[in-house]
């Protein structure tokens, strides 16, 4: 069976060979009745996500026609998704969770001390503040964790900068944790940081930790914020507040479960404080994000 990681470079190669811009491809898809954003198409071509929902697979068929590649040639590279049923609680391997970047994440984990399955995440609440150029300025993270073994000692925070900024953010412990080693892969724009609990947790004990990400001023304009969970999550809340000089449009939340289930995309609306929010409850492992578009 062709491995999943082959899909992204094959799609990127087909796009490059076609000579079409992403905007033009999206326009041609729209003419065929498929609403696909340039951000989503970009994610597919870089291994950031992949088509899994029925409507996405239907769009992929039309995309093959637009790119003048043999029918089914891109679809077959996705392989078959297997529903895992009783294995929903397992920790998802990095390659399955991060796609094209799975190997880089594993290499980063070798630079820090992987916490294995000593604790599980019950909830995450993230608040992003964006700057006047549309880049990330600061992110506050509050996590509720539960120890599943005795003496659970730490967690790992993994971040990838999809904007490909020259410098990755600084991890700032706020409450309940202290910073350990930080592994960086500048080519993939990935970072993994150890966050050690103030005290070891007993099995079944819960704790709340808080940390921040401080970004270098003047970063590149972002088109989404996301988090990837390697195990099921009870609650994930994502809030993004935009600077008054840089407010995008067409917001939506989306999810991509790794268990073969159908992802969900929902239109979102920004409030009078320029904040957009999404809440996910009792979700399987996978990617969860808010994405948006900028006026040209």
N, C-alpha and C positions, 0 to 999 in steps of 0.2 A: 504494500500500500504506500502511495506517495505520502510523505510526511507533511504535516500541516505547515511547517515553516517554509515550504516551497511556494505557497500561494502568493505571499506578499511580493517577493522579488519578481515572480512571473507577471503579476499585475503591473508592477512598476515598470517593468521592461516593455510591456504592451502599451502602456500609456506614453512612455518616452518615444517608442517607435511610431506611434500614431501621429505625433507632432501636435496633438490637441492639448489645450490647456484644461485644467480641471473644471473651470467655469464653463467652457464649451462642451465638455463631456456631460456635465450636469444638465446643461440646457438641452442637449439632444435626448437625454434620458427623460426630461420633463415632457418633451414632444411626444414621447412614447407612453406617457402616463405614469412615470415613476418619479416620485419626489425624493431625491437623494441630495444631501448637502455636500458641498465641496470638502467640508471637514471630515465627513464620514468616508468619502472616497479617498481622501488623503490618509486616514487611519488605516483603511484596508491595504493601501499600497505600501505602508511602512510597517505592517505587522502589529499596529497598535490595537486593532480590532479586526473582526472578519464578519462576512455575511453569514447569518445563521437563521434569522426569521424567514418564513415563507416569502414575504414580500421582498426581502433583501435578495433571496436566491432568484426570484423572478427578475429583479432588476439586474442581477449579475448576467442572466441570459441575454438581456438587451445590451448590456455593456460589452459582451463578447462580440455582438454584431457591430457595435459602434467602433470598437477597436480593431475590427477585421481579423480576429483570431478564430481558429476552428471552433465550431459549436461544442460546448461542454468542456473545452480544454482548461478553462479556469475553474469551473465547477468541480472537476474531478480532483483538482489539487487540494480541495478542502477535506477530502476523505469523508469517512462516515462518523457521525456523532453517536456515541453510545450513552444511553441513559443509565445512570448508575444506581438508582433506587436506594438500596440499603447502604450504599457507600457515600451518601450525601454528606456525612459528617467528617469524611476524611479530609486531610490537608491536601489541597490541590498542588501538584508539582509546579515549579516555576515556569517550565516550558508551556504548560497548559494554561496557566494564569496570565503569563506575560507574552505569549506568542513568540514573535521574532526576537524579543529581548530576553527570553527565558534564560539563555546561556549566560548572558551578561549579569543577570540578577544572581544566578547561582555562583558566579565567580566573585561577585561582591559579597555574598554570604560567607564565602571562604575567608574573607578579610576580617570579618567580625564573628562573633560567637552566636551561631544560630540557636534560637531558643527552643527548637523542636516543637513539641506539642505540650509544653509545660503550662501554658495558659491559653484561654480562648477569649476572643473579643465578644462582649455582650452588646456594646453600643459605641458608636463614634459620632462626634459632633464637630464639624469643621466649619470655620468661618473665614472666608477669604476677603481681603480688602485689596482692590485693584488700584493702580495708580493712574495718573492723568494721561498716560500713553496707552493704557489698556493692558499693561503688564501686571504680573502679580507683585504685590507689595508686601503683604504679610498674611500668614495663615495661623489661626489659633486652633489647636486640636485638643479636644477633651475626650478621653476614652475610658470606658468602664470595662475592666478585665476580671476574669475569674481563673484561679489556679486549678488545673486539672491533675497536678501531681504535687507532692510535697516539695517545699523549697523552690517554688517558681521565683526566679530572680530578676528577669528582665524581658524586654520586648525589642523588636527591631522595627524601625520606621524606614520604609522604602519610598523614595520619591523619584519620579522621572520628569524632567523638564521637556515637555513636548514642543516648546517654543524654540528650543536649541539655543538658549542663552549661553554666553561665554562662561558665566560663573553660576554654580549651583547655590541654593540658599544655605544659610546657616541655621543649624538646629539649636533652639534655645529652650532648655528645660525650664518649666514654670512651677510645677507642683507635683510631688510624688515620685519624681524620677531625677536622675543625674545622668549626664552625657558620658558615654564611653567612647569606644573607637568609631570612626567614621570611614567607610569605604566609598571610593568615588571611581566611576567609569566615565571619563570625560567624553569619550567617543560616542557612547550611547546616552550621555546626559542623565546618568543614573547615580543615585546615592543611597547608601544603606547606613543607618546610624543605630548604635546600641543605646538603649535607654534603660538604665538600671533602676529598679524599684528602691525606694528609700529603705524598705525592709523586705526580707523574703516572705512569700505568701505560703500559707498552709493550704493543703488540698481543699477546695471548695470555698476558700476565702476570696473576697472580692475587694477591688481597689479602684480608685479613680486617679488617673494621671493626666497631666496637662503639659503640653509643650507647644512651641511655636516655630514657624519657619520664617526667617527674615530674608527677603530677596534683595539682590543688588539693585539700586535705583537705575532706571533707564533700560529695563529689560525689554525683550521683544513682546509684541502684542500677542495675547493669548486668545484661543478660541474655545477653550473648555477647561474645566477642573474636574478631576476624577480621583477615585480611590479604588484599589483592587483588593479584594478579600480572598485569602486562601482557604477559608472555611466559612460556613454559614454565619450570618450576622443577624442579630435580633432587631437592631435599629441602626440606621445610618441617616444622619441629618447633614445636609450640605447647604450652606448659605454663602452667597457671593454679593458683595456690595461694590458698586462701580463708582469711580470718580465722576463728578459732574461734567468734566471735560471729555470723557470717553465712555459713553454709554452705547453699547451695541443693541442689536435687535434680534427678533426671532429666537427666543430661548426655548430650550426643551431639555427634559431629563431623559436619560436612556440607561438601559441595563443590558448586560450581556452575561447571563449565567453560564458557568462552565459545565453544568450537569446536563446539557442538551435541551433544557427548557427554553421556552420562548421569551425573548427579551421584550421589554416594554418601552415605548417612547411616548412621552407626554409633553404637550405644549405647556410652557410656563409663562407667567406674566410678572413683570417687574413692578415693585410698589413705588410709592412716592418718595421713599428713601433710597431709591436706586438699588434695591436688594431683591434678588431672586432666590427662591428656596425650593428644595425638594426633600422629601422624606420617604425612606424605604423601610418596610417592616418585614421581619421574618423572611429574609432573602437567602438564597444559596450563595456559594462562593462565586465570584465573578467580578466584573467591572461595573462601576456605577458612576455616572457623570452628569454634569450639566454642561451643555454646549450652546454656542450662540454664533451669530454672524455679524460682521461689521459692514457698514455702508462702504461702498467702493469710492 
